Amino acid sequence: MSDNGKILVTGATGNVSSALIANLVEKGASVRGLVRDESKGESLKDSGVEVAIGNLEDQDSIEKALEGIEKVFLLTPVGEDSPQQARNVIDAALKQGSPYIVRMSAIGAAFDAPSRNGKAHAETEADLKKSGLPYTILKPHFFMQNIMMAAESIASEGNIYMPFKDGKLGMIDVRDIADVSAVILTEEGHEGKTYTPSGPKSISLSEVAAAISSALDKEVNYIDVPMEAADESLSGMGFPEWNKNAYLEYFKAYSEGWGDYTSSDVEDITGNPARSIETFAKDFAQVFGG
C-alpha cells in the first residue's frame, strides 16, 4: 500500500473501529486511535497504533488528535449529542488542514427517517457536505453482531426474542463494514460518494435462527415479542430514554419492512462478496453457546 498519510479513527475500541484498525494495520497504514482514557488504548499500542486521549465533547483534545492527520474515520456513539460531537470534529478538522472524512452514518439516515437516530445522522451529513471538507459517507445496514444481544437466551433457552415480526433485513457483518472502510481510507476514487453496504440477501429473524441452529446443531427459534415488552427490556437494561426510543423506532420500521433491501457495495468496493448469516453464525458459534 502506498503512503496515504496518518489516519485518525474515533471510537477506536468499539466494534466497528477496532475491526477497522486491525484491517488498516494489516494494510500497513499509519493509524492513530482516539480513546477516552489511556487504559483503553493499551491494546492499540500493543498492535503498533498511536493513541490519542480525548473525547468528542472536548474541542482541544480533538484538535490535538487531528494534528498531522490526513484522513479521519468519524464514528460517534448513538445518542442525542451525536450531531454536536460530529460538528466538533468537523470544526476542528477545518482548523487542521482539512483532512478527508469518512463518516460512519446510519441505515436510512435522512431528515424523514423513521428513527430519531437517522434524523440525527442526517444533520451530520448536511454539516459535512456544507463544510467543504472532502468526504465519503457510509450508511451500513443493521449489524449481524446485534444478534449477540440474544446470546444468553439462545444459549439457555434456544430462543431469539426480538420485536421484528416477519420483517426482512439486509443485515451486514461488522467485519464487512471494516473491510469497506479500510479500502475507502487507503484507495482513491471514493470522495463525494455515499454508500449503503449490506449483507448478501435480505433475511428474516426466523432465517437468522435457522442459521444459528445449524451452526450450533441445536434448535433455535425466533420469538416475536410485543413492542411494549421490548420497551420494558431496554428500560431494564438502563438505556437512556433518547437511545431507547431510537431503537424502538427502528424496531417498528424493521417490522414493517423498512430494512428489506440489499446493495452490492461490499463486493463492488472490496472485491469480495459480503459475508452471509451462515458464515457469521459459524464464526461466532461460541458466543451463542456452541
N, C-alpha and C positions, 0 to 999 in steps of 0.2 A: 504493500500500500504506500502511496506517495504521502509526503508530509502534508497533512491537512490543517496543521496548527492545533493548539490545545483546545480541548472540548470540555466545557463545564456541564455536568449532569446534576440537576437538582433532584431532591427526594432520593438521594443516592443509595439509601439502604432499603428502599421499598421494592416490591416485587418486580415491577417493570424496569426501574432504573438499575437495580442490581444485576438483572439479566442483561441489560444493555451494556453496562460497564464491563461485564465479563466478555461480552462479544467484542467490544471495542478494543479491550486489552489484547484479545486473541488476534485482532487485525493489526496490532502494533501501533494503535493510536495513542496519543498523549492525552491523558484524562485527568480532570480534577473533579472530585465529588464534593457536593455541598451537603454537610450534615449539621445537625443542631448541636451536638456535643462531641467532644473528642473521643469518648469511649466507643461511640457508634462507628467511628471511622477506622478503628484498628484493623478490621479485616480488610478494608480497602487498601490501607497502607501495605499490608502483607502481600497484596497482589500487584503492588507497584503503582497504585493510584495516588496522586497527590490529593490531600484532603484540605478543604476549606471549612472553617467553622463559622456558622451563621444561620440565620433564618430569614424567611421571606417577608417578615414584618420589619426587619432591621435594615434600613437602606444602606447604612455604612458598611455592614457586613456583606451585603450583596455587591456593592461597588468594589469592595476589596476582592471578593471571589471572582469578579469578572475581569480583573486586571490581567492583561496578556491573553485573553480568551478570544478565539476567532469564531467558535460555534457553541451554541447552547442547546441542550435538551431541557425544555421547560415543562416540568410537571408540577402541578400544585395539588395539595390534598383536597378531597371533596369537602365543601363547606361554604358557608355564605361569604367568607373572607377571600375566597379564591380569586375573584376578579381584581381585588386590590393587590393581592400578593403578586399576581402576574404583572399588574401595572407597575409595581415596584421594580420588577426585573426589567421590564421594557424601558422604564425611565433611566435605570442605572446603565443599561446597555447603550443608550443614546449618548451617555457621557463617557463610554469606554470603547470607542472605536467602532460602534455599530456592528456587532457580531451577527452572524446568521443564526436565526432562532428556529429550532424545530419544536413546534408546540404540540404537546400531548393534550388534545382536546377530548371530547366525549362523543359517544354514539349519538348521531342525530342532533348535534348541537345546533341550535337555531333560536331566534327570538320567539318563535311559536312552538318550541319543543314541548312535549308533554310533561317534562320534569324540570323543576327549578334549576337542577344542575346543568341541564342542557342550555338553559337560558343564560346561566352564569358564564358558561364557556363561550356562548355567542358574544357576550360582552368582550371577552378577552380576544376573540378572533377579530372583532371590529377594531379594538385598540391596536392590535398588532399590525393589521393592514394599514391603519391610519398613521402608524408611527414612521413608516418609510424604511423600516429595517427589512433586510432580506429574510424570508420566512418560508417554512413549509408547515402545513397543518395536518395532523393525524387525527382521525375520528374512528378509533377502533370499536369493534362490536363488543358485546357482553363477553367478559373473560371466562373461559372454561375454569380457570382457577377459582372463580367464585363458588363453584360447586363444592369446594373444600369446606365451605361453611357447614355443609351437611355431613362432614366426615364422621362425626360422632354418632349421629343417628344411623348412618349407613353401617358402621361397624357394630353397633349394639342391636339395631332392630332390622337392618336391611331396608330402610326406608329413606327417601329423599322428600322432605316436607318443604314445598315452595308454592307460592300463590300465582302460578303462571297459567293455570288451566291447560288448554291444549295448544297454547301459543308456541310457534316455532321461532328459533333464533339462529342466526348465522354466527354462533359464538366462536371466539378465537382463542387459541392458546397464547398466553402471555409471551412465550418464547418466540412466537412469530412476530409479535409486536416489536420485541427487542431486535430480531433479525432485520425487519424492515427499517427500523430507526437507525441501526448501525450502518446499513447501506446508504441511507439518505445523508447521514453525517459524514460519510467518507468518500462519496462519489458525487460527480457533477450531475446537473440536469433536473434537480427537483425543486428549485426555487420558485416560489409563487404558486405552488401546486397544493391541492388538498386531496388527501387520500382517505379511503374508508375501509381499511383492512378488516377482513372477516375470515371465518373458517371456510372449509371447502363446501359445506352444504348447510342448509337451514334445518334444524332438528328440534324436536320436542323434548321435554324433560323425560318423557317415557323412553325415548331413544337414548338419552343420557343414561338412564337407569339400566337399560339393556346392555350398554357398553361396559358399564361398571360391573354388572352381573357377570359378563363374560370374563373380564379381567380378574375378578375375584373368585370365579367359579362358585358363586352362591347367588341366590335370588335377591335382587334389589328392585324395589318398586318405587315409583313416583306417586306421592300422595299430594293432590292439590289441596291447599288449605285456604280458608276464607281470609280475605284481606284484613279483617279485624284481628284474626289470630296472628298474622304477620306483623301488624302494628304492635300488638302486645309483646310479641317476641323481641322485636327491635328495641322497644322501650326497656324491656327487661335486660337487654344486653348493654344498656347505657348509651345508646346512640343519641347525640344531640338532636333536638327537635327538628332543626333545619335538615340535617342529614337524613334523619328517619323519614321525613316527608318526601324528600327527594327520591329515596329508594322505593317508597310506596307508590309514588307516581310512575316510576319506571316499571314496577311490577304490574300495575294496571295496564300500562301501554303494551307491555310484552304479552299479557294475557289476551289482548285484543288484536294481536298480530303485527304490532308496530315493528318488531325486530325480525320479521320474516323476509330477509334479503341476504344476499352474499355479494361479494365483489372478487375480482381476480387480482387485487392489488398485491397480495403476498407473493404470488408466483411471478407477477409482472416485475416486481421490484427486486426480489431475491433470486429468482430463477428456480426456486424450489416450491413444490405445492404446499399449501397450508396444512398444518397437522390436523388430523381427524380426531373426533372424540374417542375413537377406539385407541389411537396412539396415546392420547392424553391419559385415558383410563389405565392402560397397561403401564405407562411410565410412572404413574403416581398411585399404583395399586396399594403400596404400603401405607399411604396416607389414609386410605379408606378401610384399612384393616386387613389388607392382603398379606 
